[in-house]
Amino acid sequence: MDTQTLVRLLDLSGIAVFALSGALMAVRLRQTLITACFFALVTGVGGGSVRDLLIGAPVFWVQDGAIAAVCIAIALIVWITPERWWQGQLLEWADAVGLAAYAVFGTAKALAWGVPPVPALLMGVITGCVGGTIRDILAGVPSIIVRPEIYVTAAALASGLFLILLWIGAGTAVAAVTGASAGFILRGAAIRWSLALPAYKGPRESR
């Protein structure tokens, strides 16, 4: 598999699973089909849209009509299939896949547009986290990024490991798969065992 194909697969994987998580959120809230399609679209393309605006690239899904069609198709599939198919923690696991894949892809695209490594890492984090944040805000639920549970850290691990492996000479394919896998494993462990970073407690008040 060549590098271009791998990067494209990471892109589509991130979009598809984020769209799935958006559609799942809408149906769990007993929203309409139109709302489910909207949730799928904004969750699927939200992070990448912000990234492209920041790096000065054309907004990707505006240039590729198939992406919006995929998001809407996923919403339709969720809508017409039995609810039991989508029970449990599928939303969380779909989000974990999208987070890891999209973080790596976002970093790779930023590098391709001439962004230095550290800002490129941040572009990866933004790509991986913003779509889910928009979904949660629209749904009126507390966003994962304002809870101690490991989330942004997993995106940073995926992006950072991808950059490190590129720097030491690993091929793009190896770096991408390894980075995305590491990010997914960390986020998966957080889901499975409720791993969280320490929360700020503030200085002790004097009496």
VEXNUDO-592272 format. One line per 4 residues: for each residue z, x, y of N, C-alpha, C. Coordinates in steps of 0.1 Angstrom, whole numbers. Layout:
<rs>
Z/X/Y/Z/X/Y/Z/X/Y  ...
</rs>
This chain:
<rs>
0/8/-12/0/0/0/0/9/12  -10/6/22/-10/15/34/0/10/44  2/19/54/13/16/64/10/3/71  -2/1/75/-5/-11/83/-2/-24/76
-6/-23/63/-3/-35/54/12/-38/53  20/-27/51/34/-28/50/41/-34/62  37/-29/74/42/-33/86/39/-48/89  26/-52/85/22/-66/86/31/-75/77
34/-70/65/42/-78/56/56/-79/61  62/-69/67/75/-70/73/75/-80/84  65/-80/92/64/-89/103/63/-103/98  55/-106/89/53/-120/83/66/-124/76
72/-115/69/84/-118/61/95/-122/71  97/-114/82/107/-118/92/105/-131/98  92/-134/102/89/-146/108/91/-158/99  87/-157/86/88/-168/77/102/-171/74
111/-161/71/125/-165/67/133/-169/79  129/-164/91/136/-169/103/132/-184/106  119/-187/104/114/-200/105/121/-209/95  123/-205/83/130/-212/73/145/-215/78
151/-205/83/165/-207/87/166/-217/99  156/-217/108/156/-227/118/153/-241/113  144/-242/104/142/-256/99/154/-261/91  160/-252/84/172/-256/76/183/-261/86
185/-254/97/195/-258/106/192/-272/112  180/-274/115/176/-288/120/178/-299/110  175/-297/97/176/-308/88/191/-310/84  199/-299/85/213/-301/82/220/-308/93
214/-308/105/219/-315/117/213/-329/117  205/-333/107/198/-346/106/189/-349/118  181/-338/122/172/-340/133/159/-345/128  150/-348/137/136/-353/134/127/-342/129
116/-346/124/106/-336/119/101/-327/131  99/-333/142/94/-326/154/105/-315/158  117/-319/157/128/-310/161/129/-298/150  127/-302/138/127/-291/127/115/-281/129
103/-286/133/92/-278/136/95/-269/148  101/-275/158/105/-267/170/115/-256/167  125/-260/159/135/-250/155/129/-239/147  120/-242/138/113/-232/130/105/-222/139
98/-228/148/90/-219/157/98/-210/166  108/-216/173/115/-207/182/124/-197/175  129/-201/163/136/-191/155/127/-180/150  116/-184/145/106/-174/139/101/-164/149
98/-169/162/91/-160/171/100/-156/183  112/-161/183/121/-158/195/123/-144/198  128/-136/188/131/-122/190/119/-114/193  108/-116/186/96/-109/188/90/-111/202
92/-124/207/87/-127/220/94/-119/231  107/-119/230/115/-111/239/112/-97/239  110/-91/227/107/-77/225/93/-74/232  83/-82/229/70/-80/235/70/-80/250
78/-90/256/79/-90/270/86/-78/276  96/-73/269/103/-61/274/94/-48/273  86/-47/263/78/-35/261/64/-36/267  61/-47/273/48/-49/280/37/-51/271
39/-57/259/29/-60/249/25/-75/250  13/-78/247/9/-93/246/19/-100/236  24/-111/240/33/-119/231/25/-122/218  30/-117/207/23/-116/195/18/-129/189
26/-140/190/22/-152/184/12/-160/192  12/-157/205/2/-163/213/-12/-158/210  -13/-145/205/-25/-139/201/-30/-142/187  -21/-148/179/-23/-151/165/-19/-165/161
-28/-174/161/-25/-188/159/-19/-191/145  -22/-182/136/-17/-185/122/-2/-184/122  5/-177/131/19/-176/130/26/-189/133  22/-196/144/27/-209/147/25/-219/135
13/-218/129/10/-227/118/19/-224/106  22/-211/104/31/-208/93/45/-214/95  50/-212/107/63/-218/111/64/-233/109  54/-240/114/53/-254/112/52/-258/98
44/-251/90/42/-254/76/56/-253/68  63/-242/72/76/-241/65/86/-252/69  85/-257/81/94/-268/85/90/-281/77  77/-283/75/72/-294/67/77/-293/53
76/-281/47/81/-280/33/95/-283/32  103/-278/41/118/-281/41/120/-296/42  112/-302/51/114/-316/54/111/-325/42  101/-322/34/96/-331/24/102/-328/10
109/-317/9/115/-313/-4/129/-318/-5  134/-319/-18/148/-325/-20/159/-316/-13  168/-322/-8/179/-315/0/186/-305/-9  187/-308/-22/195/-300/-31/189/-286/-32
176/-285/-29/169/-272/-29/175/-262/-19  180/-268/-8/184/-260/3/199/-259/6  207/-263/-5/221/-263/-3/227/-249/-5  240/-247/-3/246/-234/-4/244/-226/8
243/-213/6/242/-203/17/228/-198/19  218/-206/16/204/-202/17/201/-199/32  206/-207/41/203/-204/55/208/-190/59  220/-186/55/226/-173/58/218/-162/51
214/-164/39/206/-153/32/192/-152/38  186/-163/41/173/-163/48/174/-155/61  184/-158/68/186/-151/81/188/-136/79  195/-132/68/198/-118/65/185/-111/62
176/-117/54/163/-111/52/155/-109/65  155/-120/73/147/-119/85/153/-108/95  166/-108/95/173/-98/104/169/-84/100  169/-80/87/166/-67/83/152/-63/85
143/-72/80/128/-69/81/124/-69/95  128/-78/103/124/-79/117/130/-68/126  141/-63/123/147/-52/130/138/-39/128  134/-37/116/126/-25/113/112/-27/120
106/-39/119/93/-41/124/94/-40/140  104/-45/146/105/-44/160/106/-30/165  113/-22/158/114/-7/161/101/-1/160  94/-4/149/81/2/146/71/-1/157
71/-14/161/61/-18/171/65/-12/185  78/-11/188/81/-4/201/77/10/201  79/17/190/74/31/189/59/32/191  52/23/185/37/22/186/32/20/200
41/14/208/38/11/222/43/22/232  48/33/226/52/44/234/66/44/238  75/35/233/89/34/237/96/45/230  105/53/237/113/63/231/122/58/220
127/67/212/135/63/200/147/54/203  155/58/212/167/50/214/164/36/219  156/34/230/152/21/234/145/13/223  137/21/214/130/14/203/140/9/193
151/16/191/161/10/182/167/-3/188  169/-3/201/174/-15/207/164/-26/206  151/-23/207/141/-33/206/141/-39/192  144/-31/182/146/-36/168/158/-46/167
169/-42/173/180/-51/173/177/-64/180  171/-63/191/167/-76/198/158/-84/190  148/-78/184/138/-85/175/145/-92/164  155/-85/158/162/-91/146/172/-102/150
178/-101/162/190/-110/165/187/-121/174  177/-120/182/175/-130/193/171/-144/187  162/-144/177/157/-156/172/169/-165/166  178/-159/158/189/-166/153/199/-170/164
200/-163/174/208/-166/185/203/-179/192  190/-179/195/184/-191/201/186/-203/192  184/-201/179/186/-213/170/200/-218/171  210/-210/171/224/-214/172/227/-221/185
222/-216/196/224/-222/209/218/-236/209  206/-237/205/199/-250/205/207/-260/196  212/-255/185/220/-264/175/234/-267/180  239/-260/190/252/-262/196/263/-257/187
260/-246/179/270/-240/170/273/-226/176  285/-221/173/289/-208/177/279/-197/171  273/-189/180/264/-179/175/271/-168/167  264/-163/157/270/-153/149/273/-140/157
265/-138/168/267/-125/175/280/-126/184  286/-137/185/299/-138/193/311/-139/183  308/-136/170/319/-136/160/320/-122/155  332/-118/150/334/-104/145/326/-101/133
321/-111/125/313/-108/113/302/-99/115  299/-90/106/289/-80/108/275/-86/108  268/-84/119/255/-90/121/246/-80/129  249/-78/141/242/-69/150/242/-55/144
254/-52/138/255/-38/132/245/-36/120  242/-47/113/233/-46/102/219/-44/107  215/-50/118/202/-48/124/201/-34/130  212/-29/136/212/-15/141/211/-5/130
217/-8/118/216/1/107/201/2/102  195/-10/101/181/-10/96/172/-2/105  173/-5/118/165/2/128/168/17/129  181/20/129/185/34/130/181/43/118
183/37/106/179/45/94/164/47/93  157/37/98/142/38/98/138/49/108  144/50/119/141/61/129/145/75/123  157/76/117/161/88/111/152/93/101
148/84/92/139/88/81/125/93/86  121/86/97/108/90/103/110/104/109  121/107/115/124/119/122/124/131/112  130/129/100/130/139/90/118/141/82
108/132/85/95/134/78/92/125/67  100/115/64/97/105/54/85/97/59  77/92/50/66/83/53/71/70/59  62/64/67/65/51/73/69/41/63
62/40/52/65/30/42/79/32/36  82/45/33/96/48/27/106/45/37  104/49/50/114/46/60/116/32/62  105/24/63/106/10/65/114/2/54
110/5/42/116/-2/30/131/2/29  134/15/31/148/19/30/156/13/41  151/14/54/159/8/65/161/-6/63  151/-14/60/152/-28/58/162/-32/47
161/-24/36/170/-27/24/184/-24/28  187/-13/35/200/-10/39/206/-21/48  198/-25/58/203/-36/67/206/-49/60  197/-52/50/199/-64/42/212/-63/34
214/-51/27/226/-50/19/239/-51/27  239/-45/39/251/-46/47/253/-60/52  243/-67/56/245/-81/60/248/-90/48  242/-87/36/246/-94/24/260/-92/20
265/-80/22/279/-77/19/288/-85/28  284/-86/41/292/-93/51/293/-108/47  281/-114/42/281/-128/38/290/-130/26  288/-121/16/295/-122/4/310/-121/5
315/-111/13/329/-108/13/335/-110/27  328/-116/36/332/-119/50/337/-106/57  329/-96/56/332/-84/63/330/-85/78  339/-80/86/339/-81/100/344/-68/107
339/-66/119/345/-55/127/357/-59/134  366/-50/137/379/-54/144/376/-60/157  382/-71/161/381/-78/173/390/-72/184  386/-72/196/394/-67/207/406/-76/209
417/-69/210/430/-77/211/436/-75/225  431/-66/233/436/-64/246/449/-56/246  452/-50/258/464/-42/259/477/-51/258  487/-45/253/500/-53/252/506/-55/266
510/-67/269/515/-70/282/530/-65/283  533/-60/294/547/-55/295/556/-67/299  568/-67/294/576/-79/296/586/-76/308
</rs>
